[in-house]
Amino acid sequence: MSKEFAEKDMTNSRKHSEICIDDLTGLPGGPGLSSSITGGVLVFIELENYAAICRRHGNKAGNTSLLLLARSLQDQLCDKEEVFRISGGVFVLLLEGAGLYEAASRGQSVVKRLNRISWVCNEEEISLYTSIFIKPFGANDPPDKCIEIALAAEQV
C-alpha cells in the first residue's frame, strides 16, 4: 500500500468511525459523517429506475444494478470526494470544500458516465438512469444533518 493511499485511508477511517458499512455495496452508509468537515456540497445521486428494475427483473437484478453504480462511483472519485449509499437507490457524493458551480459541473460529469451503464439480464438489456440533487453545507450544517433533512423532505 502506498504511503499516500495509507494516509488517505487513515483520514477516511477517522471520518467514518461511527458509520455503518452497507452490506451490498461495501460503501459507508447512513448518517454519521464527521463534524470536522466544515463545508462543501452533497450531490445526491438517485437510480431513477431502481424500482422498475426490481419489479421487472427481480431483486437480484436491482442489487446488481446498485453494485454496478457503486463501483462506477468509486472509480470516479477524485481528491476530497467520498461516496455513500444512504437508502435504496440513493447515493451521496460528498465534495468537501467545493462550491455550487464546481459541484454542478462534477455532478453532471458523474451522471453522464453513470447513465452509460447497461448490462444484460435474461437476454434483456438493462440501462441505468440516474439523476442528481445538489445540497450545499457549511460549518453550521453538518453533512449528516443535511442528508436527514433532504431525505425527510423527499427531495431525493
C-alpha positions in Angstrom: 0.0 0.0 0.0 1.4 3.4 -1.0 2.0 6.0 1.7 -0.4 8.4 0.1 -3.1 5.8 -0.1 -2.5 4.7 3.5 -2.8 8.3 4.7 -6.0 8.9 2.8 -7.3 5.6 4.2 -6.5 6.7 7.8 -8.2 10.0 7.2 -11.3 8.3 5.8 -11.4 5.9 8.7 -11.4 8.7 11.2 -14.2 10.4 9.4 -16.2 7.2 9.2 -15.5 5.8 12.7 -19.2 5.7 13.5 -20.6 4.9 10.1 -22.0 1.5 9.3 -20.9 -0.2 6.0 -23.6 -1.1 3.5 -23.7 -4.9 3.2 -24.5 -4.9 -0.5 -22.1 -2.3 -1.9 -19.4 -2.1 0.8 -19.8 1.7 0.8 -20.2 3.6 4.0 -23.9 4.2 4.6 -26.3 6.3 6.7 -25.6 9.3 8.8 -22.5 9.7 11.0 -20.1 11.9 8.9 -17.6 13.7 11.0 -18.4 17.2 12.0 -14.7 18.0 11.2 -15.9 18.5 7.6 -16.5 22.2 7.5 -18.2 22.8 4.2 -18.8 21.6 0.7 -21.6 20.2 -1.4 -23.6 17.0 -1.2 -24.5 15.6 -4.6 -27.4 13.2 -4.2 -27.5 10.6 -7.0 -30.6 8.5 -7.4 -31.0 5.4 -9.6 -34.3 6.5 -11.0 -35.3 3.1 -12.5 -34.3 1.1 -9.5 -37.9 0.1 -8.5 -38.7 -0.7 -12.1 -35.7 -2.9 -12.5 -36.7 -4.8 -9.3 -40.3 -5.2 -10.4 -39.4 -6.4 -13.9 -36.3 -8.4 -13.3 -36.3 -9.1 -9.5 -34.3 -8.0 -6.5 -31.2 -9.8 -7.7 -31.1 -7.6 -10.8 -31.8 -4.5 -8.7 -28.9 -5.4 -6.5 -26.6 -6.0 -9.5 -27.6 -2.5 -10.8 -26.7 -1.0 -7.4 -23.4 -2.7 -7.3 -22.5 -1.5 -10.8 -23.5 2.0 -9.8 -21.5 1.9 -6.6 -18.4 0.6 -8.4 -18.6 3.2 -11.0 -19.0 5.9 -8.4 -15.9 4.6 -6.5 -13.9 4.5 -9.8 -14.7 8.2 -10.5 -13.7 9.6 -7.1 -11.3 12.5 -7.0 -9.4 14.0 -4.1 -11.6 15.4 -1.3 -14.6 13.3 -2.6 -16.3 10.5 -0.8 -19.4 8.4 -1.8 -22.0 6.9 0.5 -25.2 4.8 -0.1 -27.9 6.2 2.1 -31.0 4.3 1.1 -32.4 2.1 -1.7 -31.1 3.5 -4.9 -29.8 6.8 -3.4 -26.1 7.6 -3.1 -24.4 10.7 -1.9 -21.2 12.1 -3.3 -19.6 14.4 -0.8 -17.5 17.1 -2.3 -15.5 18.6 0.6 -14.7 22.3 0.1 -16.5 22.6 -3.3 -18.7 25.4 -4.5 -22.0 25.1 -6.2 -20.7 25.7 -9.8 -17.9 23.1 -9.3 -20.4 20.6 -7.7 -23.0 21.0 -10.5 -20.3 20.5 -13.2 -18.9 17.5 -11.3 -22.3 16.0 -10.7 -23.2 16.3 -14.4 -20.0 14.6 -15.4 -20.6 11.8 -13.0 -24.2 11.2 -14.0 -23.3 11.3 -17.7 -20.9 8.4 -17.1 -23.4 6.5 -14.9 -26.2 6.8 -17.5 -23.9 5.0 -20.0 -24.0 1.8 -17.8 -26.0 -1.1 -19.1 -25.9 -4.8 -18.6 -27.9 -7.9 -19.8 -30.3 -9.8 -17.6 -32.1 -12.8 -19.1 -31.3 -11.7 -22.6 -32.7 -8.2 -22.0 -30.6 -5.0 -21.7 -31.0 -3.0 -18.5 -29.8 0.6 -18.8 -29.3 2.7 -15.6 -30.9 6.1 -15.4 -29.7 8.4 -12.7 -30.5 12.0 -11.6 -28.8 14.4 -9.2 -29.9 16.8 -6.5 -27.3 19.2 -5.0 -27.3 20.5 -1.4 -24.5 22.8 -0.1 -23.5 22.6 3.5 -21.4 24.7 5.8 -19.8 24.5 9.3 -23.2 25.1 10.9 -24.9 22.4 8.7 -23.1 19.1 9.2 -23.4 16.8 6.2 -25.3 14.0 8.1 -27.9 16.6 9.1 -28.3 17.7 5.5 -28.8 14.1 4.4 -31.5 13.6 7.0 -33.3 16.8 6.0 -33.2 16.0 2.3 -34.5 12.5 2.8 -37.2 13.7 5.2 -38.3 16.3 2.6 -38.3 13.5 -0.1 -36.2 15.8 -2.3 -34.1 12.8 -3.4 
